[in-house]
Amino acid sequence: MASKNIQRQVFWIGLLVISILLSGCADPYELRGTPYDPVIAAPQLTGTNLDGGSFRLADLQNQVKVVFFGYTFCPDICPLTLATMKNVYESLTPEEQAQLAVVFITVDPERDTPERLASYVGAFHENFYGVQLDENALAQAKKDYGVFAEKRTLDASQSAADYLMDHTAFVYIIDKNNNLREIFPHDVSKDDIAADLKYLIGD
């Protein structure tokens, strides 16, 4: 009887060891965007938030950040991207939402005042940030993040205010430690970005 008990114990211990070994061999999670390899510190962003208060990217420590450069007069890409982020944000639990910051940086600070950003960005979600950088800070941010943005006048005979902004449209994902982890195209799949954000929030 004692021999059978010992054999049974050895059997279950063996199963436990195999289970632990198999769990340790599970494939690591692979980000679905284009990862930064190696991971690099996110360049600083300092400006004015849509509520008129100061904004510093570094103040969002312990939150995963989604950063997108655009402008409020954008006819297509920017509203579509913000709509996607609204859907992603609302797919998260309240606990996950508290650990996520969606940050819209305008590349058209002449027209995009904090008041206009509040109206525009706030229409997508009240918890999103809308940030205006001054001329020098925006020039540095464009250089740091590899952003192209340039005015395109619609008609030479019209007012100088009648212009669009040709700009790149990448979505930057920054982790809780303020490291750039990956980028997505503007037409990112809702499911792909949601999966990565959930992973980084729980990491």
N, C-alpha and C positions, 0 to 999 in steps of 0.2 A: 504493500500500500504506500509506504513512504517513497519507494522507488518511483511509483506512478505519479505521486505528487511532485516529485522533483522534476520528472520528465515534462509534466504539464507546465510547471513554472519556467523551465528552460524554453519550452515551445513559445509561451506568451512573451517572454523576454526577447526571444529571437524576432518575433513579429514586431515588437515595439522598436527594436533596433533598426529593422528593415524600413519601418514606417518613417523613422527619423531621417534615415539616409535618403529615402526617396523624396521627402519634403525638402531636404537640403539641395537636391538636384533639380528642383523645379526651375523652369526657364525664367530668367529675370524679365521684368516688364520692359517692353520696348516702346519708347515714345513714338507717336504716329506722325509727328511733324518732322522737320529737318533739324536734328539735334546739333547743338554746339559741342564740338569735340576738339579740344577740351572745353569744358564749361568755363565761362569767364564771368567776372563781376559785371553786373549791369551798370552802365554809365549813369551818373547822377542826372536827375531831372528835377529842376527847381523852378517853380513859377507860381501862378495865381489860379486857385481852384474856382469853379463856377459859383461858389458861395461868397467869393471875394476874399477868402482866407488864403494863407500861404499853402503851397503844396511842395512836398519833398518826397521823392520816391523812397528814400531811406527810412522815412517815417512809417512805411508800410511793412516793416519787419514782421516776420511771422505770418504774413499773408502771401498767397500766390498771386502774382500780378499778371493781368492781360493788358498789354499796351498796344494801342493802335494810333497811327498818325493819319489825320484826315482834316476835313474842314466842313463847316455846317452848310455851305452852299453847294456841296458835292451832290450831283444829280443822281448818282447810282451806287457806286461802290461803298461809300461811307454809311449811308443808311442801311444798306443790306447787311454790312458787317455788324453794325450795332444791333440790328434786329436778330441776327444769329446769336450774338452775345446775350441778348435779352432772353432768348429761348434757352440757351445753355444755363444761364444764371438761375432761371426759374425752374430748371430741371433738378437743381441741387437741393439738398436738405437745408433747413435753416442753419444748422451747425456748419455745413460746408460753405454756405454763402458768407458766413461771418469770417471765413478764412480766405476769401477771394476778393480782389480789388480789380475792377475793370476801369482802365484809364484811357481816355480819349485825349490826345494831344493835338491841338490845332496847328496846321501849317499855314494858316491865314490869320495871324493875330490882328491884322489891321481891321478886319470886319468881325472877327470872332471875339467879342468882348466877353467877360465873365457872365454878363447878363444874357447875352445871346446863347452862350454855351449852356447856361442853366435851362433855358427854354428848350433848346435842341436836344441835348444829351438827356436832360431830365424827362423828356417825352418817351425815351426808351426805358429808363429805370432811374428811380430817384436815388439809388445807392451808387450809381456810376459817377466817376470823376470826369470833369471836363476842364482841361488845363490850358491856360494861355502862358506861353513863354515870351520873354522879351526878345528883341532882335538878336542879341548876342547869344543868349541861352539857346534859342531855337537853332541858330547856325551851328553851335557846338553839338546840339542833340542830333541834328541831321548828319553831321560828320560821324559822330560816335555810333549811331545806329544804322548808318548806311542808307539814309532816307534821301530820295530825290524829291524836290518840290519846287515848281516854277510857275509863275503866272503865265496865263495864255489869254490875251485880250480877245474878246469876241468880235468886236468891230471897232476899227480905228476911229470912226466918227462918233462913237458912243462915249459915255463917261468912263473915266479911268477905273471906276468901281465895277464896271461890267466886265468881269473876267472870271475865268475858272482857274483852278490850280491843278496842273498835271503833277501827279505824285505817285510814288510807289505805295503799295498797300499791303504790307506784311503785318501779321499779327505776332507780336513778341510775347513769349511766355517766360516769366521770371519767377524763380522759386522763393520759398520763405526766407532763404538766406541772401536774397538779392543777387542771385546768379542767373544769367541768361541761360536757359535750358534748351529752347527750341524756337523755331519760327514756323508759321503757317502762311499759306497764301490767303488772300482776302476771302476767297470762296470756300473756306475750310468747311469740312463736314461737321455738322453739329455734334454727331455722335463721336467723332474722332477727338475733337477738342474737349468735349465733356469727359471722355474717358481719361485723357491725359491730366486734366485738372483734378479730377477725383484722385488719381494716383498721386500727384504732387501734393495735394492737400493732406492725404493720409500718410505721406512719406515721412 
